Structure formats: C-alpha cells, structure tokens
Amino acid sequence: MQNERRPVLSVEEAQEQILATVRVLEPERVPILEALERVLAEEVVADRNIPPLPNSAMDGYAVRAADVAQVPARLRVIAEAPAGRLCPTEVEPGTAIRIMTGAPIPPGADTVVPFEHTRIAVAQDESCAIVEVLRETRPGANVRQAGEDVRAGQVVLSPGCVLRPQEIGMLAALGRTEVAVIRRPRVAIMATGDEVVPPWETPGPGQIRDANSYTVAAQVRRYGGIPLLLGVARDEEALVREGVRRALAERADLIVTSGGVSIGDFDLVKQVLAAEGEMRFWSLNMKPGRPLAFGVVGGVPLVGLPGNPVSAMVATELFVRPALRKMQGFTEWPWPERRARLADPITRKDGRRHYLRVRLRETPEGWEASLTGDQGSGILYSLVLADGLAIIPEDVDHLPAGSEVRVLLLREYGMQSTEYAIPNPQRT
C-alpha cells in the first residue's frame, strides 16, 4: 500500500470529488429557535392575514377623515380603544375615540390623528372632553390595513431559505412553533497513533495530547455539525477498523480521522479504508495538508486528515467545511476573505499551493498580512495567532513584500448559538 502511486489532485479537484459524494440530508422538525441559520425544508403558508384587522399605527384619536378635512377641528371624545380588544363604539360625525397603537380601528373611523397633532379642550357645559385637531391629516393616515404585512394563503417562506432572526420572527407571527429544516450531520471524529493520548492523561516520553480531535470537533460544531468524539485508536489495524465500524454504528453521516494517511509503516487509515470501503484519493498539491485521504466506507464518506495539527485544521477548513454545508442544504459556502499586502517576502519552490498563517493589520494603505512565525505544520500556536490564511498559488515561486494576496479569514465566521450534545469520548 505504501508504494502505491496515486495522482496528486489540486485543492479544487479534491473539493469537487468530496462534494459530489456527500448528499443533502433529510429534514427534521425542530422548535423554531433551534432552526436559526438552518435551511428550511418546507413551504410556509400564512393561515391568516397579518394584521388580521385594520389597526392603529400610532397613539392618538380614531376619526372620520371628513371631520378633519379642515383644521382646526373640534371633536367629542366618546370612548377609548386599547390594544388587544375590539371597541364596539362607532365613530359618528363630530366624534373621536382615543386609540392606542395596535388597537383595531373602531367602526366608522378611517383615520388616526396622533396625540401630538391635537390638544384637549372642555365643552361649554363641562360634561365631556373635546379634542381639537390642529394639523391636516390625510384620509387613511396611520392606519395599518388588514393583510398589509401578509395575506392569508400567501407563500411566505420557501424551501431552501436560510432562516435568519427575521424569518424566525415571521414563523412566530404565523403561529409556527416548529418547522422542518435539514438536519445537522453527525460527524464521527477519531485520532490515531500510539503517540497520541487523551487530554486528561499526562503524556509519557514521546507522547502528545490529542489536540486534533478537539480542533476538528470545534470546527464541525461551528459549521453546524454534531461532533461525536470517538477517542484515540492505537497503531493496530484491528483497532482502527474497530473505530471506523463504531462510527458507522453511531449512525455517523461523515467520518473524520486524523493521522495514519501518509506512507509510513503505521499509517493504517488508508489500509482500513481500502479494505473496508473504497479509496478515492490520498495526495493533494497543497501545503500544509498534502497527505489527505478520502473515500467511502459502509456508504459513509470518510476524510482522513493528516496528523500534524496545522495540516488537520487547514484541511478541515478546505474540505470538511464545504461538505458539512452541502449536507445541511446550503447551496453556497463562500469563505470570507480579504485582500492584503504581504509585510514579508515569500519564497516557495515546491510547486504546491501554500496556505500561510498570517496576522492582519489595517494601515492607511490598506490591510497588511504578516506571518505568525514558524510555518511548520506542527506549530499549532501559529494558528492561535492567525487572523487568516494567505494563499500563495502553485505557480508562484517568489512574492516580494508589498505583494497583494488573498487571505481566507479565520475570525469572521458566523457562530452558531445552539448548544450541541457531544458524547463523552470513548477509548478505542
């Protein structure tokens, strides 16, 4: 297996193969607040007019427009119309009803005069209040008509709509407490390697704690998936195979492993993938992240990330993120990016596309990108310091300081507010 030669794919070719393999998941019904930033899977039709009746847009007086065609006009105040209930009193010529915002327009009235355009007077016999209208008010002013917002039978939201706060509010206004959305993908995450131990253990000589599983789980959670942490599989083919089978038993929609995808004697993920399913590719023309395996096992896509922490995170951004977005019904998944000038010269001569960790600084001349230090694929702290990934194309050997580059942003993604259940890690 380790001597098998495979074509080296570009980033775009690998993305295309992964996206062609993953499918949009089926719908589920959830409470509307859990539907935020998710993709609608049903048509939403209004069951009634909103508002249901003509109502007042202002605090003021409900009047007949004919009575205030000339100002000043003096009208008798005969009743009050609070919000939330019908006023049975009819507005007759020469009268007005004190009305609150949102209250149904009383019978006979067709216009609302705001309080600030009136003043109160008293009748000669002091038996009733008199309101004096001081400004002209056009007919129908400050009246919200029935169905002005939404009409009964109107298709308000269509499948494929991404539900933002305003759509959640509209669902509530329509009396919908639940809605059908594309469900979140369950993503099984497993690290491999004798040198990897869980975070709660003290590493022995030559061992490291498992950062990859938690980095990837956080990325999966950020992009809408449900991470299922399977723990660490030691460097035995039977244990790696057992971990993959357990992922299938957990009904994972996607399996993500880290480590075991290069050409060493103990790089077992490729071997298990080839034996248990189908290997699609395992070498990419990029850095970091060249050894990345992809295939299908038990009908479930598997992405085998490199073991180095920077490689694992960058590859998750480039390949797992778009797969998760497609599985949730999104049709677009652009990376937020910015153009920036390099603060440092860059020289690369290996013909690979490089993703360099950079910090961004706004200057009078625009954004400036400076390297976060050592760009080795094992330097996780260089990502902690990074605002983004500067892209150096394959055909570029040298870029002088001041050259403009694209930077994929790592700090401006929309965060999900929903809490996800992450099972306790199981040791494999």
Backbone torsions as a table, in degrees:
resi	resn	phi	psi	omega
1	MET	NA	-38.7	-173.4
2	GLN	-71.9	-18.8	-180.0
3	ASN	-96.2	-2.0	-179.9
4	GLU	-67.8	133.3	-179.6
5	ARG	-101.6	135.5	-179.6
6	ARG	-128.9	152.3	177.8
7	PRO	-63.7	145.0	176.7
8	VAL	-89.7	121.4	-175.7
9	LEU	-95.3	153.5	170.0
10	SER	-76.3	165.7	176.8
11	VAL	-57.5	-44.2	-177.8
12	GLU	-66.0	-39.6	179.2
13	GLU	-64.2	-41.1	178.0
14	ALA	-65.4	-43.0	178.0
15	GLN	-60.1	-42.8	-179.9
16	GLU	-62.1	-42.4	179.8
17	GLN	-65.3	-42.3	179.7
18	ILE	-65.2	-45.6	-178.1
19	LEU	-67.1	-30.4	177.2
20	ALA	-71.3	-20.7	-177.6
21	THR	-89.9	-40.9	-177.1
22	VAL	-75.4	153.0	-177.3
23	ARG	-120.3	158.6	173.1
24	VAL	-72.2	131.6	-176.5
25	LEU	-78.6	168.5	-177.4
26	GLU	-78.7	163.2	-179.0
27	PRO	-76.3	162.0	168.7
28	GLU	-143.7	156.5	177.8
29	ARG	-97.7	131.9	-177.4
30	VAL	-136.9	157.4	170.7
31	PRO	-58.2	148.5	-169.9
32	ILE	-61.6	-31.9	178.9
33	LEU	-68.5	-26.7	176.3
34	GLU	-78.3	-8.3	-179.7
35	ALA	-88.6	-2.9	-177.8
36	LEU	-57.5	132.1	178.6
37	GLU	64.9	18.4	176.2
38	ARG	-108.5	169.2	-173.0
39	VAL	-96.4	123.8	-179.6
40	LEU	-64.8	138.9	-177.3
41	ALA	-119.8	14.9	178.3
42	GLU	-148.2	162.2	175.4
43	GLU	-84.8	134.7	179.2
44	VAL	-111.2	118.2	-176.4
45	VAL	-115.0	136.6	179.2
46	ALA	-69.2	131.2	179.5
47	ASP	-89.9	-7.7	-179.7
48	ARG	-160.5	169.3	175.8
49	ASN	-70.6	144.4	169.2
50	ILE	-127.3	118.0	-6.6
51	PRO	-71.4	158.0	-177.3
52	PRO	-72.4	-26.9	-179.0
53	LEU	-136.4	157.9	171.1
54	PRO	-58.3	135.1	-178.2
55	ASN	-143.5	167.9	-174.1
56	SER	-83.0	134.2	175.2
57	ALA	-90.5	-2.9	-175.6
58	MET	-142.9	158.2	163.6
59	ASP	-78.2	131.2	-177.9
60	GLY	174.7	-139.5	-178.8
61	TYR	-129.0	130.2	173.8
62	ALA	-82.5	126.3	-174.2
63	VAL	-139.2	172.1	168.2
64	ARG	-89.7	130.4	-179.0
65	ALA	-56.8	-34.1	-178.8
66	ALA	-63.1	-27.1	-177.9
67	ASP	-78.7	-16.0	-178.3
68	VAL	-120.0	23.5	178.8
69	ALA	-65.7	-29.0	176.2
70	GLN	-125.8	135.6	-178.1
71	VAL	-122.3	154.4	-0.2
72	PRO	-71.0	149.2	177.6
73	ALA	-126.4	138.4	-179.3
74	ARG	-109.7	128.8	-175.9
75	LEU	-131.8	146.3	176.7
76	ARG	-82.3	131.9	177.1
77	VAL	-89.1	115.4	-170.0
78	ILE	-109.4	-10.6	-178.3
79	ALA	-169.2	177.2	177.0
80	GLU	-129.6	140.4	-178.9
81	ALA	-120.2	97.1	177.6
82	PRO	-79.8	161.4	176.1
83	ALA	-68.9	146.6	173.9
84	GLY	99.9	-7.1	175.9
85	ARG	-154.0	157.7	-178.2
86	LEU	-75.9	143.6	174.0
87	CYS	-100.4	116.9	-176.4
88	PRO	-77.3	-14.6	-176.1
89	THR	-74.1	135.0	-179.3
90	GLU	-92.6	139.7	175.1
91	VAL	-81.6	114.3	179.4
92	GLU	-103.2	167.8	178.9
93	PRO	-51.8	132.7	177.5
94	GLY	82.9	9.0	-179.0
95	THR	-123.5	166.7	176.6
96	ALA	-147.2	155.4	176.4
97	ILE	-122.6	126.4	176.2
98	ARG	-64.5	128.4	-172.8
99	ILE	-135.1	146.0	179.6
100	MET	-103.8	157.6	179.3
101	THR	-56.4	130.7	179.0
102	GLY	90.6	-12.1	-179.3
103	ALA	-72.8	142.1	176.3
104	PRO	-59.6	142.4	178.8
105	ILE	-68.4	127.0	-179.2
106	PRO	-65.3	156.2	177.2
107	PRO	-59.6	141.7	179.1
108	GLY	92.4	-23.3	-178.8
109	ALA	-90.6	151.6	176.6
110	ASP	-140.1	4.5	-174.9
111	THR	-150.1	151.4	175.6
112	VAL	-123.9	127.2	176.7
113	VAL	-99.4	121.9	180.0
114	PRO	-62.0	150.5	178.4
115	PHE	-52.8	-39.5	-173.5
116	GLU	-68.9	-10.7	177.8
117	HIS	-99.6	15.3	-176.5
118	THR	-135.5	170.4	168.0
119	ARG	-147.2	152.1	-176.6
120	ILE	-90.6	136.2	172.3
121	ALA	-125.4	178.0	179.7
122	VAL	-125.4	141.2	180.0
123	ALA	-67.2	163.3	-175.4
124	GLN	-61.1	-35.8	-179.8
125	ASP	-90.4	4.5	178.3
126	GLU	57.2	24.3	-178.0
127	SER	-91.1	-15.8	-179.4
128	CYS	-153.9	159.4	178.8
129	ALA	-79.2	146.5	176.3
130	ILE	-123.0	130.7	175.1
131	VAL	-105.6	138.4	178.8
132	GLU	-110.9	120.1	178.7
133	VAL	-86.8	124.6	-171.4
134	LEU	-102.4	-19.6	-177.4
135	ARG	-124.1	152.4	176.1
136	GLU	-65.2	141.5	178.4
137	THR	-132.2	123.3	-176.7
138	ARG	-69.8	151.7	177.3
139	PRO	-56.9	134.4	178.4
140	GLY	82.7	1.3	-177.3
141	ALA	-62.9	140.8	173.7
142	ASN	61.5	28.2	176.1
143	VAL	-117.3	123.1	173.4
144	ARG	-88.6	122.4	-176.7
145	GLN	-79.9	153.6	176.6
146	ALA	-58.6	133.4	179.9
147	GLY	72.8	11.3	-179.1
148	GLU	-62.3	-33.3	178.7
149	ASP	-86.8	-59.5	-176.9
150	VAL	-140.6	139.6	178.9
151	ARG	-103.1	146.6	177.1
152	ALA	-54.7	133.9	-179.7
153	GLY	88.3	-6.6	-179.3
154	GLN	-75.6	135.7	171.9
155	VAL	-76.0	111.2	-174.1
156	VAL	-91.7	-40.8	-179.7
157	LEU	-134.4	140.3	-177.2
158	SER	-113.8	154.8	176.6
159	PRO	-56.1	142.2	-177.3
160	GLY	97.6	-13.0	178.1
161	CYS	-69.2	135.2	173.8
162	VAL	-87.1	123.5	-171.5
163	LEU	-83.2	110.1	176.5
164	ARG	-96.0	177.4	178.5
165	PRO	-54.9	-37.3	-178.8
166	GLN	-67.7	-34.1	175.6
167	GLU	-70.8	-34.9	176.0
168	ILE	-62.3	-42.4	177.3
169	GLY	-62.3	-39.7	178.8
170	MET	-65.3	-39.6	176.4
171	LEU	-59.5	-42.8	178.4
172	ALA	-63.5	-41.4	179.9
173	ALA	-63.2	-27.7	178.5
174	LEU	-88.7	4.1	177.9
175	GLY	81.0	16.4	-179.0
176	ARG	-91.8	118.4	176.3
177	THR	-98.2	-16.1	175.5
178	GLU	-133.4	159.2	-179.9
179	VAL	-153.4	152.6	178.6
180	ALA	-88.3	125.8	177.1
181	VAL	-133.9	161.7	174.6
182	ILE	-66.7	132.4	-175.1
183	ARG	-72.1	162.3	179.7
184	ARG	-79.9	140.2	178.1
185	PRO	-73.2	139.8	173.8
186	ARG	-90.4	122.8	-173.1
187	VAL	-118.8	112.3	176.2
188	ALA	-81.9	132.1	-174.6
189	ILE	-124.6	124.9	-177.3
190	MET	-137.6	130.3	172.6
191	ALA	-93.6	156.0	178.5
192	THR	-132.1	154.6	174.1
193	GLY	127.4	136.3	177.5
194	ASP	-65.2	-23.9	-176.5
195	GLU	-83.8	-5.3	-174.3
196	VAL	-100.9	129.8	177.1
197	VAL	-126.1	156.4	179.5
198	PRO	-62.6	158.5	-177.5
199	PRO	-59.9	-27.1	-176.1
200	TRP	-83.7	-4.0	178.3
201	GLU	-99.5	150.3	174.2
202	THR	-83.9	120.4	-177.4
203	PRO	-63.1	141.5	172.4
204	GLY	-85.7	-176.5	177.7
205	PRO	-56.9	128.0	178.4
206	GLY	80.0	5.7	-178.7
207	GLN	-108.0	159.1	177.4
208	ILE	-136.0	154.7	176.1
209	ARG	-77.5	153.3	-177.8
210	ASP	-78.3	92.8	174.4
211	ALA	-86.2	-32.0	-172.7
212	ASN	-59.7	-44.4	-177.2
213	SER	-59.2	-37.9	-176.3
214	TYR	-80.8	-34.5	173.3
215	THR	-61.6	-49.3	-177.8
216	VAL	-65.8	-40.5	178.9
217	ALA	-60.9	-39.7	178.4
218	ALA	-66.2	-39.1	177.3
219	GLN	-66.5	-43.1	177.5
220	VAL	-58.8	-45.9	179.5
221	ARG	-63.2	-42.1	179.7
222	ARG	-60.0	-36.3	-174.8
223	TYR	-95.6	15.5	169.4
224	GLY	99.2	-2.9	-179.7
225	GLY	-86.2	170.5	176.7
226	ILE	-109.7	105.8	-177.9
227	PRO	-76.2	136.7	175.8
228	LEU	-119.4	104.0	-175.8
229	LEU	-81.3	119.1	-177.2
230	LEU	-100.2	-2.9	178.3
231	GLY	87.6	-154.9	-173.3
232	VAL	-114.5	131.3	173.5
233	ALA	-100.2	127.2	179.1
234	ARG	-70.7	170.9	-175.6
235	ASP	-79.5	64.0	172.1
236	GLU	-134.6	131.3	-175.2
237	GLU	-58.1	-37.8	-179.4
238	ALA	-63.4	-36.7	-179.3
239	LEU	-73.4	-38.5	175.7
240	VAL	-64.3	-42.4	178.1
241	ARG	-61.6	-41.4	178.8
242	GLU	-62.8	-40.3	178.9
243	GLY	-63.4	-41.6	178.2
244	VAL	-64.3	-42.3	179.8
245	ARG	-66.1	-35.4	177.6
246	ARG	-66.8	-35.2	175.8
247	ALA	-61.1	-40.5	177.9
248	LEU	-66.6	-38.9	178.4
249	ALA	-65.8	-28.1	177.8
250	GLU	-80.6	6.8	179.6
251	ARG	60.3	41.6	177.8
252	ALA	-68.8	141.5	174.0
253	ASP	-90.8	-18.6	178.9
254	LEU	-151.9	140.1	176.7
255	ILE	-113.8	131.0	177.3
256	VAL	-125.5	121.5	175.9
257	THR	-113.1	162.3	173.4
258	SER	-131.9	134.1	-177.1
259	GLY	88.0	162.6	174.5
260	GLY	77.7	25.6	-177.3
261	VAL	-126.0	10.3	179.4
262	SER	-92.0	-141.7	-177.0
263	ILE	-123.0	21.0	179.2
264	GLY	-80.4	169.7	-178.3
265	ASP	-64.7	-26.1	-176.8
266	PHE	-109.4	19.6	176.6
267	ASP	-88.4	88.2	-164.9
268	LEU	-95.8	-15.5	-176.8
269	VAL	-60.7	-43.0	178.8
270	LYS	-61.4	-41.0	-178.6
271	GLN	-64.8	-44.5	179.2
272	VAL	-65.8	-41.3	179.6
273	LEU	-62.0	-43.6	179.9
274	ALA	-66.6	-36.0	-178.4
275	ALA	-77.1	-37.7	-174.5
276	GLU	-92.9	-19.6	-176.1
277	GLY	-151.0	-129.7	-176.4
278	GLU	-134.6	126.5	175.8
279	MET	-88.0	128.6	179.9
280	ARG	-99.0	-46.7	177.0
281	PHE	-161.0	163.3	176.6
282	TRP	-152.3	19.1	177.7
283	SER	-147.3	130.1	-175.7
284	LEU	-124.5	152.4	-179.6
285	ASN	-90.6	66.6	-177.7
286	MET	-150.8	163.3	175.1
287	LYS	-150.1	129.0	-2.0
288	PRO	-78.7	161.5	174.5
289	GLY	110.7	20.3	-177.2
290	ARG	-60.1	-49.3	-179.6
291	PRO	-81.9	92.9	178.8
292	LEU	-129.1	123.2	-177.4
293	ALA	-99.6	144.4	174.4
294	PHE	-141.8	138.1	177.3
295	GLY	-169.0	-165.4	-178.3
296	VAL	-133.2	133.3	177.0
297	VAL	-134.4	126.8	-178.2
298	GLY	59.2	30.2	-178.6
299	GLY	79.7	1.8	-177.2
300	VAL	-110.8	130.1	175.9
301	PRO	-63.3	142.6	177.6
302	LEU	-128.5	127.4	174.2
303	VAL	-109.8	117.6	178.5
304	GLY	-98.3	103.5	-177.4
305	LEU	-79.3	156.1	171.0
306	PRO	-63.7	163.4	-178.1
307	GLY	-83.7	-25.6	179.0
308	ASN	-65.8	136.7	-171.3
309	PRO	-63.0	-38.5	178.9
310	VAL	-67.8	-43.6	178.3
311	SER	-59.2	-42.3	-178.0
312	ALA	-64.3	-43.4	-178.2
313	MET	-70.1	-44.2	-179.4
314	VAL	-62.9	-42.7	179.6
315	ALA	-65.4	-35.2	176.3
316	THR	-63.3	-42.4	177.0
317	GLU	-58.5	-45.4	-170.5
318	LEU	-81.7	-28.0	-171.2
319	PHE	-122.6	-39.5	-179.8
320	VAL	-77.0	-41.8	-178.6
321	ARG	-55.1	-53.9	-179.8
322	PRO	-63.2	-32.6	177.8
323	ALA	-64.0	-44.0	178.9
324	LEU	-63.0	-40.1	-179.2
325	ARG	-65.1	-43.3	178.3
326	LYS	-63.5	-41.9	-178.5
327	MET	-60.9	-27.9	180.0
328	GLN	-90.5	7.2	174.2
329	GLY	94.3	0.2	177.2
330	PHE	-71.2	143.9	177.7
331	THR	-104.7	-7.7	176.6
332	GLU	-137.0	143.8	177.9
333	TRP	-147.1	55.5	-178.8
334	PRO	-66.7	145.6	173.4
335	TRP	-83.5	133.6	171.5
336	PRO	-64.6	132.1	-177.8
337	GLU	-143.0	168.1	-178.3
338	ARG	-146.7	147.5	172.6
339	ARG	-87.4	137.0	-178.7
340	ALA	-146.4	156.8	177.2
341	ARG	-96.1	137.7	179.4
342	LEU	-70.9	133.1	174.8
343	ALA	-82.8	-20.2	-176.4
344	ASP	-125.5	149.5	172.8
345	PRO	-70.6	148.8	-179.4
346	ILE	-124.1	130.2	175.5
347	THR	-128.2	122.8	178.5
348	ARG	-140.3	133.0	-174.9
349	LYS	-131.3	26.9	-177.8
350	ASP	-103.7	1.4	177.3
351	GLY	73.4	11.7	178.5
352	ARG	-102.8	157.1	171.7
353	ARG	-78.7	130.8	-178.6
354	HIS	-108.6	141.3	173.6
355	TYR	-116.9	103.3	-173.9
356	LEU	-98.7	137.0	179.9
357	ARG	-77.8	125.6	-176.3
358	VAL	-135.3	154.4	168.4
359	ARG	-101.3	146.1	-179.5
360	LEU	-109.0	141.6	177.5
361	ARG	-138.8	130.1	179.7
362	GLU	-83.8	128.7	179.5
363	THR	-123.4	168.2	176.8
364	PRO	-57.8	-25.7	-179.7
365	GLU	-91.1	-0.8	-178.3
366	GLY	123.9	-166.5	-176.6
367	TRP	-82.3	141.2	179.1
368	GLU	-119.9	136.1	-179.5
369	ALA	-113.3	124.7	177.5
370	SER	-122.4	141.6	-178.5
371	LEU	-62.3	146.1	-179.1
372	THR	-85.8	12.3	179.1
373	GLY	115.3	-146.6	-178.6
374	ASP	-54.7	125.3	-177.2
375	GLN	-96.2	17.0	176.7
376	GLY	-60.9	146.9	-175.2
377	SER	-73.2	-6.2	175.7
378	GLY	-99.2	2.6	-174.8
379	ILE	-94.6	84.5	-177.3
380	LEU	-63.8	-33.7	-177.6
381	TYR	-63.2	-24.8	177.0
382	SER	-64.7	-26.5	174.2
383	LEU	-79.6	-33.9	176.5
384	VAL	-58.7	-36.9	-178.8
385	LEU	-81.9	-11.1	-168.2
386	ALA	-86.4	141.5	168.5
387	ASP	-93.9	-19.8	-177.2
388	GLY	-171.9	-178.5	179.8
389	LEU	-117.6	114.6	177.6
390	ALA	-81.1	131.4	-176.7
391	ILE	-95.0	122.5	174.9
392	ILE	-109.8	111.4	-174.1
393	PRO	-61.4	160.6	-176.9
394	GLU	-60.5	-36.9	-172.9
395	ASP	-90.1	12.2	-179.0
396	VAL	-108.7	120.4	177.8
397	ASP	-92.0	-32.0	-174.8
398	HIS	-146.8	136.7	173.3
399	LEU	-128.9	120.6	177.8
400	PRO	-73.1	160.4	173.8
401	ALA	-55.7	139.5	-177.9
402	GLY	97.1	-11.1	178.0
403	SER	-67.8	144.1	179.5
404	GLU	-88.4	135.8	180.0
405	VAL	-135.5	160.8	171.2
406	ARG	-84.5	138.4	177.7
407	VAL	-124.6	117.8	172.9
408	LEU	-76.6	123.7	-173.4
409	LEU	-80.8	140.9	177.7
410	LEU	-109.9	-2.4	-174.4
411	ARG	-115.0	0.2	-172.9
412	GLU	-121.6	24.7	175.7
413	TYR	-77.9	148.3	174.7
414	GLY	-71.3	130.0	-178.2
415	MET	-92.0	140.9	175.8
416	GLN	-80.8	137.0	179.7
417	SER	-94.4	-13.4	-178.0
418	THR	-69.7	140.4	176.0
419	GLU	-84.8	142.5	179.7
420	TYR	-117.7	147.1	176.7
421	ALA	-87.9	122.7	176.6
422	ILE	-111.3	115.8	-179.0
423	PRO	-60.0	153.4	174.9
424	ASN	-61.8	135.5	180.0
425	PRO	-58.3	138.8	175.8
426	GLN	-107.6	136.0	178.9
427	ARG	-78.6	129.9	177.4
428	THR	-92.6	NA	NA
